[in-house]
Amino acid sequence: MKKTVRRFLSVIFTALLAIGCFALSVSASETAAFAFDNDTGASLWKIDNTELAASNGFGFDITDTESYDGAGSLAVFESLTGEIDPALVGGAYITASDIGLTDFAGCTITAQIFPSAVAAAQGAQFVLYTDGMIYLPLMQTELTPNEWNSVSLIIPDNCKNTRLGFLAPIYTTFAGDAFYLDEITITLPDGSTVPNVGDYVPPAENAESGISDGLAALIYTLLALLAIAVVGVVILAIYKRSKRYR
């Protein structure tokens, strides 16, 4: 009898733990400063070197072709016939003030990059960087094409860089999406993260359910409480039954 009760309680508490974890889980997009699920975040990024952009058709836009998390990502594309001077360096960037910071000193910046295999075959260089006091590119040089790669930039405490950006990757004939960028998270020196700028949108499958994340969490919490109450009643009934036969 006791073994049966233990098994029963074990199953119940395992289920409650699973429910609790599911209810309290937070999507990565909700903690990212830039989730790139709508145009709000993309509108903050500025073209660096309009001459280069005019020459190679460099640009970026929100897409749902690939997404690390959430409803979309930022597609970085080019349209170039021939070759251009490698000395024409440029891309896109934001400044620290765009997201309410003075600078990026002491911050850790993480992002997800999905390089196009076609672009990689053309020798594309996928570079995320900070600049201002000193130019700091990401240290990871080998990225796997057609997969999401996590990259990180750690800015020293005394490095008051004010710009975060990525470079135009291709300098030879190419037309199409060069890479996709998603989930840029900026962790401050105190361990907190810069709030999402307003471009997080839940994935379509969540939106179609018609239940908001807050309501879903409330429902699961109530279900957990109900399950705990049921367990209590069962334990009490078993206890009373065992005393009856003593």
C-alpha positions as protocol buffer text, in pm:
chain_id: "A"
residue {
  index: 1
  type: MET
  ca { x: 0 y: 0 z: 0 }
}
residue {
  index: 2
  type: LYS
  ca { x: 275 y: 242 z: 99 }
}
residue {
  index: 3
  type: LYS
  ca { x: 468 y: 170 z: -223 }
}
residue {
  index: 4
  type: THR
  ca { x: 155 y: 241 z: -424 }
}
residue {
  index: 5
  type: VAL
  ca { x: 104 y: 571 z: -243 }
}
residue {
  index: 6
  type: ARG
  ca { x: 467 y: 668 z: -298 }
}
residue {
  index: 7
  type: ARG
  ca { x: 444 y: 593 z: -671 }
}
residue {
  index: 8
  type: PHE
  ca { x: 121 y: 789 z: -695 }
}
residue {
  index: 9
  type: LEU
  ca { x: 269 y: 1091 z: -517 }
}
residue {
  index: 10
  type: SER
  ca { x: 584 y: 1071 z: -728 }
}
residue {
  index: 11
  type: VAL
  ca { x: 385 y: 1084 z: -1049 }
}
residue {
  index: 12
  type: ILE
  ca { x: 174 y: 1377 z: -922 }
}
residue {
  index: 13
  type: PHE
  ca { x: 470 y: 1586 z: -808 }
}
residue {
  index: 14
  type: THR
  ca { x: 664 y: 1516 z: -1129 }
}
residue {
  index: 15
  type: ALA
  ca { x: 365 y: 1637 z: -1328 }
}
residue {
  index: 16
  type: LEU
  ca { x: 335 y: 1946 z: -1108 }
}
residue {
  index: 17
  type: LEU
  ca { x: 701 y: 2026 z: -1159 }
}
residue {
  index: 18
  type: ALA
  ca { x: 665 y: 1995 z: -1536 }
}
residue {
  index: 19
  type: ILE
  ca { x: 357 y: 2220 z: -1531 }
}
residue {
  index: 20
  type: GLY
  ca { x: 536 y: 2476 z: -1317 }
}
residue {
  index: 21
  type: CYS
  ca { x: 840 y: 2484 z: -1542 }
}
residue {
  index: 22
  type: PHE
  ca { x: 624 y: 2522 z: -1852 }
}
residue {
  index: 23
  type: ALA
  ca { x: 414 y: 2797 z: -1696 }
}
residue {
  index: 24
  type: LEU
  ca { x: 712 y: 2997 z: -1574 }
}
residue {
  index: 25
  type: SER
  ca { x: 937 y: 2954 z: -1878 }
}
residue {
  index: 26
  type: VAL
  ca { x: 1029 y: 3271 z: -2065 }
}
residue {
  index: 27
  type: SER
  ca { x: 1093 y: 3288 z: -2437 }
}
residue {
  index: 28
  type: ALA
  ca { x: 1443 y: 3399 z: -2531 }
}
residue {
  index: 29
  type: SER
  ca { x: 1291 y: 3675 z: -2745 }
}
residue {
  index: 30
  type: GLU
  ca { x: 1140 y: 3838 z: -2439 }
}
residue {
  index: 31
  type: THR
  ca { x: 1482 y: 3893 z: -2282 }
}
residue {
  index: 32
  type: ALA
  ca { x: 1653 y: 4010 z: -2602 }
}
residue {
  index: 33
  type: ALA
  ca { x: 1692 y: 4381 z: -2669 }
}
residue {
  index: 34
  type: PHE
  ca { x: 1628 y: 4306 z: -3038 }
}
residue {
  index: 35
  type: ALA
  ca { x: 1402 y: 4014 z: -3134 }
}
residue {
  index: 36
  type: PHE
  ca { x: 1345 y: 4133 z: -3494 }
}
residue {
  index: 37
  type: ASP
  ca { x: 987 y: 4008 z: -3509 }
}
residue {
  index: 38
  type: ASN
  ca { x: 855 y: 4340 z: -3644 }
}
residue {
  index: 39
  type: ASP
  ca { x: 998 y: 4665 z: -3782 }
}
residue {
  index: 40
  type: THR
  ca { x: 1027 y: 4847 z: -3447 }
}
residue {
  index: 41
  type: GLY
  ca { x: 1380 y: 4730 z: -3375 }
}
residue {
  index: 42
  type: ALA
  ca { x: 1500 y: 4730 z: -3736 }
}
residue {
  index: 43
  type: SER
  ca { x: 1404 y: 5097 z: -3771 }
}
residue {
  index: 44
  type: LEU
  ca { x: 1669 y: 5190 z: -3513 }
}
residue {
  index: 45
  type: TRP
  ca { x: 1955 y: 5050 z: -3724 }
}
residue {
  index: 46
  type: LYS
  ca { x: 2128 y: 5296 z: -3956 }
}
residue {
  index: 47
  type: ILE
  ca { x: 2323 y: 5237 z: -4278 }
}
residue {
  index: 48
  type: ASP
  ca { x: 2694 y: 5304 z: -4236 }
}
residue {
  index: 49
  type: ASN
  ca { x: 2856 y: 5414 z: -4564 }
}
residue {
  index: 50
  type: THR
  ca { x: 2579 y: 5491 z: -4811 }
}
residue {
  index: 51
  type: GLU
  ca { x: 2833 y: 5482 z: -5097 }
}
residue {
  index: 52
  type: LEU
  ca { x: 2902 y: 5115 z: -5028 }
}
residue {
  index: 53
  type: ALA
  ca { x: 2532 y: 5037 z: -4990 }
}
residue {
  index: 54
  type: ALA
  ca { x: 2460 y: 5199 z: -5326 }
}
residue {
  index: 55
  type: SER
  ca { x: 2736 y: 4992 z: -5488 }
}
residue {
  index: 56
  type: ASN
  ca { x: 2650 y: 4649 z: -5350 }
}
residue {
  index: 57
  type: GLY
  ca { x: 2277 y: 4679 z: -5284 }
}
residue {
  index: 58
  type: PHE
  ca { x: 2330 y: 4627 z: -4911 }
}
residue {
  index: 59
  type: GLY
  ca { x: 2019 y: 4640 z: -4696 }
}
residue {
  index: 60
  type: PHE
  ca { x: 1821 y: 4462 z: -4427 }
}
residue {
  index: 61
  type: ASP
  ca { x: 1459 y: 4384 z: -4350 }
}
residue {
  index: 62
  type: ILE
  ca { x: 1240 y: 4171 z: -4125 }
}
residue {
  index: 63
  type: THR
  ca { x: 1169 y: 3819 z: -4255 }
}
residue {
  index: 64
  type: ASP
  ca { x: 1004 y: 3499 z: -4139 }
}
residue {
  index: 65
  type: THR
  ca { x: 1222 y: 3285 z: -4368 }
}
residue {
  index: 66
  type: GLU
  ca { x: 1442 y: 3193 z: -4072 }
}
residue {
  index: 67
  type: SER
  ca { x: 1391 y: 3257 z: -3701 }
}
residue {
  index: 68
  type: TYR
  ca { x: 1592 y: 3151 z: -3399 }
}
residue {
  index: 69
  type: ASP
  ca { x: 1304 y: 3238 z: -3167 }
}
residue {
  index: 70
  type: GLY
  ca { x: 986 y: 3438 z: -3199 }
}
residue {
  index: 71
  type: ALA
  ca { x: 814 y: 3529 z: -3525 }
}
residue {
  index: 72
  type: GLY
  ca { x: 1103 y: 3646 z: -3740 }
}
residue {
  index: 73
  type: SER
  ca { x: 1461 y: 3766 z: -3780 }
}
residue {
  index: 74
  type: LEU
  ca { x: 1659 y: 4035 z: -3960 }
}
residue {
  index: 75
  type: ALA
  ca { x: 1758 y: 3939 z: -4316 }
}
residue {
  index: 76
  type: VAL
  ca { x: 2079 y: 4110 z: -4432 }
}
residue {
  index: 77
  type: PHE
  ca { x: 2099 y: 4111 z: -4810 }
}
residue {
  index: 78
  type: GLU
  ca { x: 2308 y: 4235 z: -5099 }
}
residue {
  index: 79
  type: SER
  ca { x: 2277 y: 4260 z: -5475 }
}
residue {
  index: 80
  type: LEU
  ca { x: 2615 y: 4297 z: -5639 }
}
residue {
  index: 81
  type: THR
  ca { x: 2739 y: 4230 z: -5990 }
}
residue {
  index: 82
  type: GLY
  ca { x: 3115 y: 4226 z: -6024 }
}
residue {
  index: 83
  type: GLU
  ca { x: 3349 y: 4339 z: -5749 }
}
residue {
  index: 84
  type: ILE
  ca { x: 3395 y: 4643 z: -5530 }
}
residue {
  index: 85
  type: ASP
  ca { x: 3688 y: 4798 z: -5347 }
}
residue {
  index: 86
  type: PRO
  ca { x: 3743 y: 4614 z: -5014 }
}
residue {
  index: 87
  type: ALA
  ca { x: 3846 y: 4950 z: -4868 }
}
residue {
  index: 88
  type: LEU
  ca { x: 3478 y: 5049 z: -4876 }
}
residue {
  index: 89
  type: VAL
  ca { x: 3389 y: 4925 z: -4530 }
}
residue {
  index: 90
  type: GLY
  ca { x: 3034 y: 4967 z: -4407 }
}
residue {
  index: 91
  type: GLY
  ca { x: 2719 y: 4800 z: -4286 }
}
residue {
  index: 92
  type: ALA
  ca { x: 2460 y: 4894 z: -4026 }
}
residue {
  index: 93
  type: TYR
  ca { x: 2477 y: 5006 z: -3664 }
}
residue {
  index: 94
  type: ILE
  ca { x: 2294 y: 5144 z: -3362 }
}
residue {
  index: 95
  type: THR
  ca { x: 2429 y: 5371 z: -3090 }
}
residue {
  index: 96
  type: ALA
  ca { x: 2410 y: 5309 z: -2716 }
}
residue {
  index: 97
  type: SER
  ca { x: 2179 y: 5610 z: -2680 }
}
residue {
  index: 98
  type: ASP
  ca { x: 1927 y: 5443 z: -2914 }
}
residue {
  index: 99
  type: ILE
  ca { x: 1854 y: 5191 z: -2638 }
}
residue {
  index: 100
  type: GLY
  ca { x: 1891 y: 5420 z: -2339 }
}
residue {
  index: 101
  type: LEU
  ca { x: 2258 y: 5359 z: -2257 }
}
residue {
  index: 102
  type: THR
  ca { x: 2552 y: 5596 z: -2231 }
}
residue {
  index: 103
  type: ASP
  ca { x: 2794 y: 5337 z: -2371 }
}
residue {
  index: 104
  type: PHE
  ca { x: 2855 y: 4962 z: -2383 }
}
residue {
  index: 105
  type: ALA
  ca { x: 3137 y: 4952 z: -2126 }
}
residue {
  index: 106
  type: GLY
  ca { x: 3130 y: 4626 z: -1930 }
}
residue {
  index: 107
  type: CYS
  ca { x: 2846 y: 4482 z: -2135 }
}
residue {
  index: 108
  type: THR
  ca { x: 2824 y: 4136 z: -2286 }
}
residue {
  index: 109
  type: ILE
  ca { x: 2648 y: 4126 z: -2621 }
}
residue {
  index: 110
  type: THR
  ca { x: 2521 y: 3796 z: -2756 }
}
residue {
  index: 111
  type: ALA
  ca { x: 2348 y: 3733 z: -3086 }
}
residue {
  index: 112
  type: GLN
  ca { x: 2236 y: 3453 z: -3314 }
}
residue {
  index: 113
  type: ILE
  ca { x: 2368 y: 3452 z: -3672 }
}
residue {
  index: 114
  type: PHE
  ca { x: 2247 y: 3225 z: -3954 }
}
residue {
  index: 115
  type: PRO
  ca { x: 2495 y: 3254 z: -4246 }
}
residue {
  index: 116
  type: SER
  ca { x: 2369 y: 3163 z: -4591 }
}
residue {
  index: 117
  type: ALA
  ca { x: 2566 y: 2873 z: -4739 }
}
residue {
  index: 118
  type: VAL
  ca { x: 2561 y: 3046 z: -5079 }
}
residue {
  index: 119
  type: ALA
  ca { x: 2707 y: 3364 z: -4930 }
}
residue {
  index: 120
  type: ALA
  ca { x: 2966 y: 3166 z: -4734 }
}
residue {
  index: 121
  type: ALA
  ca { x: 3075 y: 2998 z: -5058 }
}
residue {
  index: 122
  type: GLN
  ca { x: 3139 y: 3346 z: -5197 }
}
residue {
  index: 123
  type: GLY
  ca { x: 3378 y: 3422 z: -4913 }
}
residue {
  index: 124
  type: ALA
  ca { x: 3136 y: 3624 z: -4703 }
}
residue {
  index: 125
  type: GLN
  ca { x: 3270 y: 3759 z: -4373 }
}
residue {
  index: 126
  type: PHE
  ca { x: 3008 y: 3780 z: -4099 }
}
residue {
  index: 127
  type: VAL
  ca { x: 3125 y: 4042 z: -3849 }
}
residue {
  index: 128
  type: LEU
  ca { x: 2948 y: 4179 z: -3543 }
}
residue {
  index: 129
  type: TYR
  ca { x: 3138 y: 4458 z: -3369 }
}
residue {
  index: 130
  type: THR
  ca { x: 3139 y: 4747 z: -3122 }
}
residue {
  index: 131
  type: ASP
  ca { x: 3327 y: 5069 z: -3184 }
}
residue {
  index: 132
  type: GLY
  ca { x: 3388 y: 5412 z: -3041 }
}
residue {
  index: 133
  type: MET
  ca { x: 3691 y: 5414 z: -2814 }
}
residue {
  index: 134
  type: ILE
  ca { x: 3833 y: 5105 z: -2987 }
}
residue {
  index: 135
  type: TYR
  ca { x: 3713 y: 4873 z: -3264 }
}
residue {
  index: 136
  type: LEU
  ca { x: 3618 y: 4532 z: -3120 }
}
residue {
  index: 137
  type: PRO
  ca { x: 3494 y: 4265 z: -3365 }
}
residue {
  index: 138
  type: LEU
  ca { x: 3357 y: 3931 z: -3250 }
}
residue {
  index: 139
  type: MET
  ca { x: 3636 y: 3684 z: -3183 }
}
residue {
  index: 140
  type: GLN
  ca { x: 3458 y: 3379 z: -3328 }
}
residue {
  index: 141
  type: THR
  ca { x: 3571 y: 3348 z: -3690 }
}
residue {
  index: 142
  type: GLU
  ca { x: 3424 y: 3011 z: -3792 }
}
residue {
  index: 143
  type: LEU
  ca { x: 3046 y: 3003 z: -3832 }
}
residue {
  index: 144
  type: THR
  ca { x: 2852 y: 2703 z: -3962 }
}
residue {
  index: 145
  type: PRO
  ca { x: 2648 y: 2792 z: -4275 }
}
residue {
  index: 146
  type: ASN
  ca { x: 2273 y: 2729 z: -4278 }
}
residue {
  index: 147
  type: GLU
  ca { x: 2264 y: 2692 z: -3899 }
}
residue {
  index: 148
  type: TRP
  ca { x: 2211 y: 2930 z: -3610 }
}
residue {
  index: 149
  type: ASN
  ca { x: 2542 y: 3022 z: -3448 }
}
residue {
  index: 150
  type: SER
  ca { x: 2568 y: 3194 z: -3111 }
}
residue {
  index: 151
  type: VAL
  ca { x: 2828 y: 3471 z: -3097 }
}
residue {
  index: 152
  type: SER
  ca { x: 2937 y: 3692 z: -2808 }
}
residue {
  index: 153
  type: LEU
  ca { x: 3116 y: 4020 z: -2759 }
}
residue {
  index: 154
  type: ILE
  ca { x: 3254 y: 4109 z: -2417 }
}
residue {
  index: 155
  type: ILE
  ca { x: 3337 y: 4478 z: -2381 }
}
residue {
  index: 156
  type: PRO
  ca { x: 3595 y: 4568 z: -2113 }
}
residue {
  index: 157
  type: ASP
  ca { x: 3477 y: 4784 z: -1823 }
}
residue {
  index: 158
  type: ASN
  ca { x: 3702 y: 5071 z: -1928 }
}
residue {
  index: 159
  type: CYS
  ca { x: 3603 y: 5060 z: -2296 }
}
residue {
  index: 160
  type: LYS
  ca { x: 3334 y: 5320 z: -2351 }
}
residue {
  index: 161
  type: ASN
  ca { x: 3232 y: 5208 z: -2700 }
}
residue {
  index: 162
  type: THR
  ca { x: 2911 y: 5370 z: -2816 }
}
residue {
  index: 163
  type: ARG
  ca { x: 2838 y: 5185 z: -3141 }
}
residue {
  index: 164
  type: LEU
  ca { x: 2716 y: 4830 z: -3207 }
}
residue {
  index: 165
  type: GLY
  ca { x: 2702 y: 4711 z: -3567 }
}
residue {
  index: 166
  type: PHE
  ca { x: 2756 y: 4448 z: -3833 }
}
residue {
  index: 167
  type: LEU
  ca { x: 2944 y: 4476 z: -4162 }
}
residue {
  index: 168
  type: ALA
  ca { x: 2842 y: 4419 z: -4521 }
}
residue {
  index: 169
  type: PRO
  ca { x: 2985 y: 4071 z: -4575 }
}
residue {
  index: 170
  type: ILE
  ca { x: 3035 y: 4024 z: -4951 }
}
residue {
  index: 171
  type: TYR
  ca { x: 3257 y: 4204 z: -5203 }
}
residue {
  index: 172
  type: THR
  ca { x: 3203 y: 3985 z: -5510 }
}
residue {
  index: 173
  type: THR
  ca { x: 2905 y: 3895 z: -5729 }
}
residue {
  index: 174
  type: PHE
  ca { x: 2613 y: 3791 z: -5511 }
}
residue {
  index: 175
  type: ALA
  ca { x: 2239 y: 3850 z: -5490 }
}
residue {
  index: 176
  type: GLY
  ca { x: 2017 y: 3741 z: -5202 }
}
residue {
  index: 177
  type: ASP
  ca { x: 2014 y: 3707 z: -4824 }
}
residue {
  index: 178
  type: ALA
  ca { x: 2371 y: 3691 z: -4694 }
}
residue {
  index: 179
  type: PHE
  ca { x: 2277 y: 3608 z: -4335 }
}
residue {
  index: 180
  type: TYR
  ca { x: 2000 y: 3633 z: -4076 }
}
residue {
  index: 181
  type: LEU
  ca { x: 2042 y: 3802 z: -3740 }
}
residue {
  index: 182
  type: ASP
  ca { x: 1826 y: 3733 z: -3436 }
}
residue {
  index: 183
  type: GLU
  ca { x: 1811 y: 3762 z: -3058 }
}
residue {
  index: 184
  type: ILE
  ca { x: 2058 y: 4039 z: -2976 }
}
residue {
  index: 185
  type: THR
  ca { x: 2082 y: 4037 z: -2597 }
}
residue {
  index: 186
  type: ILE
  ca { x: 2275 y: 4308 z: -2414 }
}
residue {
  index: 187
  type: THR
  ca { x: 2371 y: 4211 z: -2060 }
}
residue {
  index: 188
  type: LEU
  ca { x: 2475 y: 4501 z: -1841 }
}
residue {
  index: 189
  type: PRO
  ca { x: 2762 y: 4489 z: -1587 }
}
residue {
  index: 190
  type: ASP
  ca { x: 2514 y: 4429 z: -1303 }
}
residue {
  index: 191
  type: GLY
  ca { x: 2374 y: 4118 z: -1476 }
}
residue {
  index: 192
  type: SER
  ca { x: 2047 y: 4273 z: -1591 }
}
residue {
  index: 193
  type: THR
  ca { x: 1955 y: 4293 z: -1959 }
}
residue {
  index: 194
  type: VAL
  ca { x: 1842 y: 4581 z: -2177 }
}
residue {
  index: 195
  type: PRO
  ca { x: 1462 y: 4549 z: -2219 }
}
residue {
  index: 196
  type: ASN
  ca { x: 1319 y: 4451 z: -2555 }
}
residue {
  index: 197
  type: VAL
  ca { x: 1271 y: 4757 z: -2775 }
}
residue {
  index: 198
  type: GLY
  ca { x: 919 y: 4646 z: -2868 }
}
residue {
  index: 199
  type: ASP
  ca { x: 986 y: 4408 z: -3157 }
}
residue {
  index: 200
  type: TYR
  ca { x: 904 y: 4079 z: -2984 }
}
residue {
  index: 201
  type: VAL
  ca { x: 604 y: 3893 z: -3129 }
}
residue {
  index: 202
  type: PRO
  ca { x: 512 y: 3541 z: -3008 }
}
residue {
  index: 203
  type: PRO
  ca { x: 544 y: 3265 z: -3270 }
}
residue {
  index: 204
  type: ALA
  ca { x: 235 y: 3208 z: -3484 }
}
residue {
  index: 205
  type: GLU
  ca { x: 144 y: 2882 z: -3313 }
}
residue {
  index: 206
  type: ASN
  ca { x: 116 y: 3064 z: -2979 }
}
residue {
  index: 207
  type: ALA
  ca { x: -78 y: 3354 z: -3124 }
}
residue {
  index: 208
  type: GLU
  ca { x: -332 y: 3122 z: -3288 }
}
residue {
  index: 209
  type: SER
  ca { x: -427 y: 2970 z: -2955 }
}
residue {
  index: 210
  type: GLY
  ca { x: -606 y: 3293 z: -2862 }
}
residue {
  index: 211
  type: ILE
  ca { x: -459 y: 3283 z: -2510 }
}
residue {
  index: 212
  type: SER
  ca { x: -207 y: 3542 z: -2396 }
}
residue {
  index: 213
  type: ASP
  ca { x: 111 y: 3437 z: -2219 }
}
residue {
  index: 214
  type: GLY
  ca { x: -11 y: 3597 z: -1896 }
}
residue {
  index: 215
  type: LEU
  ca { x: -345 y: 3419 z: -1907 }
}
residue {
  index: 216
  type: ALA
  ca { x: -177 y: 3088 z: -1992 }
}
residue {
  index: 217
  type: ALA
  ca { x: 53 y: 3126 z: -1690 }
}
residue {
  index: 218
  type: LEU
  ca { x: -247 y: 3200 z: -1466 }
}
residue {
  index: 219
  type: ILE
  ca { x: -433 y: 2893 z: -1594 }
}
residue {
  index: 220
  type: TYR
  ca { x: -136 y: 2664 z: -1532 }
}
residue {
  index: 221
  type: THR
  ca { x: -86 y: 2810 z: -1184 }
}
residue {
  index: 222
  type: LEU
  ca { x: -451 y: 2744 z: -1098 }
}
residue {
  index: 223
  type: LEU
  ca { x: -423 y: 2391 z: -1235 }
}
residue {
  index: 224
  type: ALA
  ca { x: -116 y: 2333 z: -1021 }
}
residue {
  index: 225
  type: LEU
  ca { x: -295 y: 2457 z: -709 }
}
residue {
  index: 226
  type: LEU
  ca { x: -592 y: 2235 z: -789 }
}
residue {
  index: 227
  type: ALA
  ca { x: -364 y: 1934 z: -832 }
}
residue {
  index: 228
  type: ILE
  ca { x: -198 y: 2007 z: -497 }
}
residue {
  index: 229
  type: ALA
  ca { x: -540 y: 2023 z: -332 }
}
residue {
  index: 230
  type: VAL
  ca { x: -635 y: 1688 z: -486 }
}
residue {
  index: 231
  type: VAL
  ca { x: -312 y: 1535 z: -357 }
}
residue {
  index: 232
  type: GLY
  ca { x: -388 y: 1667 z: -10 }
}
residue {
  index: 233
  type: VAL
  ca { x: -735 y: 1514 z: -13 }
}
residue {
  index: 234
  type: VAL
  ca { x: -598 y: 1178 z: -128 }
}
residue {
  index: 235
  type: ILE
  ca { x: -330 y: 1177 z: 143 }
}
residue {
  index: 236
  type: LEU
  ca { x: -588 y: 1264 z: 410 }
}
residue {
  index: 237
  type: ALA
  ca { x: -820 y: 986 z: 290 }
}
residue {
  index: 238
  type: ILE
  ca { x: -537 y: 732 z: 295 }
}
residue {
  index: 239
  type: TYR
  ca { x: -433 y: 844 z: 644 }
}
residue {
  index: 240
  type: LYS
  ca { x: -787 y: 808 z: 781 }
}
residue {
  index: 241
  type: ARG
  ca { x: -825 y: 469 z: 615 }
}
residue {
  index: 242
  type: SER
  ca { x: -498 y: 343 z: 766 }
}
residue {
  index: 243
  type: LYS
  ca { x: -604 y: 453 z: 1117 }
}
residue {
  index: 244
  type: ARG
  ca { x: -933 y: 266 z: 1080 }
}
residue {
  index: 245
  type: TYR
  ca { x: -752 y: -69 z: 1062 }
}
residue {
  index: 246
  type: ARG
  ca { x: -503 y: -14 z: 1348 }
}
